[in-house]
């Protein structure tokens, strides 16, 4: 066998062993393959944080409710220019589920629309969003 091929096989085997070891430490197996996704995300967490155009990243202890230092909860103002965040509304595979509330937007994904003194400003776009949003009436939060 070629020396490069042997090295590649060993590296792949080590990566698989790390994923299996992390899964056995969490003691949370699922049949949907979610553990492999979370192990992959946590192992690549550092490289995604360095990418400024990356979407909201899952933290190793749980799901982060922020994007580029912006907490995704609270008072939000919709603007046409100079936004803190660009969003796109989708019906499936959203980064965050958002519930619009009339008072006290204190939980992740709860937004209250205001016209002044917002916590952050968003612009609705059709292409190249920072995050994708799905409007919900219950169970808001990161996906």
C-alpha positions in Angstrom: 0.0 0.0 0.0 1.1 3.5 -0.7 2.5 5.4 2.4 0.1 8.3 1.9 -2.9 6.0 1.8 -1.8 4.3 5.1 -1.5 7.7 6.8 -5.0 8.7 5.6 -6.5 5.5 6.9 -4.9 6.0 10.3 -6.1 9.7 10.5 -9.6 8.6 9.6 -9.6 5.9 12.2 -8.4 8.3 14.9 -11.2 10.8 14.0 -13.8 8.0 14.2 -12.4 6.9 17.6 -12.7 10.4 18.9 -16.3 10.7 17.7 -17.2 7.4 19.3 -15.4 8.3 22.5 -17.2 11.7 22.7 -20.6 10.0 22.1 -20.0 7.4 24.8 -19.1 10.1 27.3 -22.3 12.0 26.7 -24.5 8.9 27.2 -27.2 10.3 24.9 -27.6 8.0 21.9 -30.4 8.7 19.4 -31.5 6.8 16.4 -31.8 10.0 14.3 -28.1 10.5 14.0 -28.2 13.7 16.0 -25.2 12.7 18.1 -22.9 12.4 15.1 -24.0 15.9 14.0 -23.4 17.4 17.5 -20.0 15.6 17.8 -19.0 16.9 14.4 -20.2 20.5 15.3 -18.3 20.5 18.6 -15.1 19.2 17.1 -15.3 21.9 14.4 -16.5 24.7 16.7 -13.2 26.5 16.7 -12.9 26.6 12.9 -16.5 27.9 12.5 -16.0 30.7 15.1 -13.1 32.0 13.0 -15.3 32.2 9.9 -17.1 35.6 10.1 -19.8 34.5 7.7 -20.7 31.3 9.6 -24.1 30.9 11.0 -25.0 30.6 14.7 -22.8 28.0 16.2 -23.7 25.3 18.8 -21.6 25.7 21.9 -20.1 22.6 23.6 -22.4 22.9 26.6 -25.6 23.7 24.7 -26.9 25.8 21.9 -25.7 29.4 21.8 -28.4 32.1 21.5 -26.2 34.6 19.8 -24.6 35.4 16.4 -21.4 37.5 16.2 -22.0 38.7 19.8 -25.6 39.7 19.3 -28.0 38.1 21.7 -30.9 36.8 19.6 -33.6 37.8 22.1 -35.1 41.1 23.1 -36.3 44.3 21.4 -35.7 44.3 17.6 -36.1 47.1 15.1 -36.5 46.3 11.4 -34.5 48.6 9.2 -33.7 49.0 5.5 -30.0 49.9 6.0 -27.2 49.5 8.5 -28.5 46.4 10.2 -26.7 44.5 13.0 -28.0 41.3 11.4 -29.5 40.2 8.0 -32.2 37.6 8.2 -34.2 35.6 5.7 -37.6 34.1 6.6 -37.8 30.3 5.7 -40.4 27.7 6.3 -38.0 24.8 7.1 -34.4 24.2 8.2 -34.1 27.5 10.1 -31.2 28.5 12.3 -33.6 29.9 14.9 -37.3 29.8 15.6 -38.6 33.2 16.5 -41.8 34.0 18.5 -42.9 37.6 18.3 -44.2 38.7 21.8 -45.9 41.8 23.0 -44.0 42.1 26.3 -40.9 40.8 28.1 -38.8 39.1 25.3 -36.5 37.4 27.8 -36.0 33.9 26.4 -34.0 32.8 23.4 -35.9 33.5 20.2 -38.4 35.8 21.7 -38.5 39.1 19.9 -40.5 42.2 20.5 -40.7 44.6 17.5 -40.0 48.2 18.5 -39.5 51.5 16.7 -36.9 53.0 19.0 -34.2 51.8 21.5 -33.8 48.3 20.1 -31.4 45.7 21.5 -30.4 44.9 17.8 -31.5 45.9 14.3 -32.3 43.5 11.5 -32.9 43.7 7.8 -34.9 41.2 5.9 -33.2 40.0 2.8 -33.8 37.4 0.1 -30.2 36.3 -0.4 -27.0 36.1 1.7 -28.5 36.3 5.2 -26.5 36.0 8.4 -29.2 33.7 9.8 -32.4 32.0 8.6 -35.5 32.6 10.7 -38.8 30.7 11.1 -41.7 32.4 12.7 -43.4 30.3 15.3 -46.1 30.7 17.9 -44.5 28.4 20.5 -41.2 26.8 21.4 -38.8 29.6 20.1 -35.0 29.1 20.2 -32.0 27.9 18.3 -32.2 24.8 16.2 
